Amino acid sequence: MRTTLAILLLAAAVGCSNPMNTKLPQDLSKMESIKSSVDKLSPEDKELFGAYIMRHLVASMQGASPIPEGMTIGKCIQEQKAYVQEHGAEDAARKIRTGSPTLKKK
């Protein structure tokens, strides 16, 4: 019985340490508080997370609202993936319209 209880508690503790569930601080100057969670992300997720934060920092300097309360690292990554998909297609279309050079295969 004790062993089962210990295993369940350990599983719950491991599940709670998922970096994707880490909430962002409202004050971006306190991002250091979630560094250990960010360090656990894959390189791709770190890049997406960083891009999300940079995009919101720039937008907030232009008067946009701050990062929403309760935002998690996982939600940031999901939103950034959607943003890249949407705006990546727009950038490609703009390059086609303007005749911007693209990389050519050798």
Secondary structure as UniProt FT lines:
FT   HELIX           2..16
FT   HELIX           19..21
FT   HELIX           28..34
FT   HELIX           35..39
FT   HELIX           43..61
FT   TURN            62..63
FT   TURN            69..70
FT   HELIX           73..98
//
